Amino acid sequence: QVQLVESGGGLVQAGGSLRLSCVASVNTLSINAMCWFRQAPGKQRELVATSASGGSTNYADSVKSRLNISKGNAKNTVYLQMNSLKPEDTAVYYCSARYSGTCYDGYWGQGTQVTVSS
């Protein structure tokens, strides 16, 4: 069982930045991939960023060049740096830890709310 705790969300004006953190209860080196999702009200959960154990990263087209996923020096932390935020980025952001299958199949945190005002 892996427990994940997200933090760093909040209210920010359009054009601003936030850095989200995800702390896992285990060393993330043992995890196949760490993933960030978001879910806006009335919309499906959307995969926005993935960091694989080999070092590769992937991003949704909607956030590419504005979001950056990285692993912290502490082996159990993953970050999501979000820049040039837009009102449409408003959502609850979740991280997941994937051992196999897809990011949707992994363990989930409780999420952190990000609200971007225009």
N, C-alpha and C positions, 0 to 999 in steps of 0.2 A: 504494500500500500504506500502510495506517495501522496504527501500532502503539499499543496501549493498555496501560497499566499501572495496575492497581488497588492500593490500599493502604488501611490504616486498620482492617482487620478485627481481631478478637481475641475474648477471652472477657470477657463482661460479665454481671452479674446482671440478673435480670428487673427491669424498671422503669428500667434504666440507658439510657445513650445512647452512640452511636458516630457518627463522621463518616467516611465512606468517600470516598476521592479517586480520580479517574480522570484520568490524564495522557495526553494524545494526542500523537503525534509531529507533528501538523499543527495549524494554527489551527482551532479548532472552529467558527469563524464560517463556514467553507466547507462545513460538514457540515449536512445537512438536519435531523438530530435526534440527540441523545445519549440513550441508554437505559440503564436499570439493570434487570438480571434477577437472579433468585436461583434456586438449585436445591438442594433439600433431598435427603438420601439417599433413594433409591427413588422420587423424585417427578420430574415433568417440570419443565423450566425454565419459570419464571414471570416474565412482564414486570411489574415493580412500579412503574416511574416513567419518564416520557419528558419531555424538554425539547426543544421544536422551535426551529428557528432564528428563528421569528417571536416567540418568547417564551412561547408557551403551554406549559403543563405538564399532564400527566395521570398519574393514579395508579390502581393496582389498589384495588378496594374493601377488600381485606384490610389495606391499609397506609395508606389515606387518613387524614389528620389526624395521623399519627405520623411519616411520612417526608416529607422535603422535598428536591427536586432543585434544584440551583442551579449556575450557572456562575461560575467564579472570575474575579478580576481578570486573572489570566494567561489569555490567550485560548485556552489549550489544556487547561484543567482544568475538570472537572465534579465536583461533590460530591453525596453523598447523606447528608443528616443524618437519623439514625434515633433517635427518642425513644420512651420508654415501651416498651422492647423486651420481647418475650415469648419464651418458649422455642420457640414455633412459628416464630419468625423465624430460627431457626438454619438456616444454609444457606451455600453458597458464592455470593458476590455477584459478578456480572460486569457490566462496562459494554460497550456496543457503540456504534459510530458508524455512523449510517445516512445514506447518500447518496441512496438511492432505495428503493422497495419498503417493506418493513416493518422493524422493529427486528431481526427475526430474520435479515434479509438482510445486515446490516452486518458491519463488522469487530469482532472480539472480543478482549477481554483474557483473561488467564489466570485471573482471579478472586481473591477474597480471602475467607477463611473468617471467618464470624461465628458465634459460639457463645453462646447465651444460657442461663444456668443458672437453675434455679428456686429 
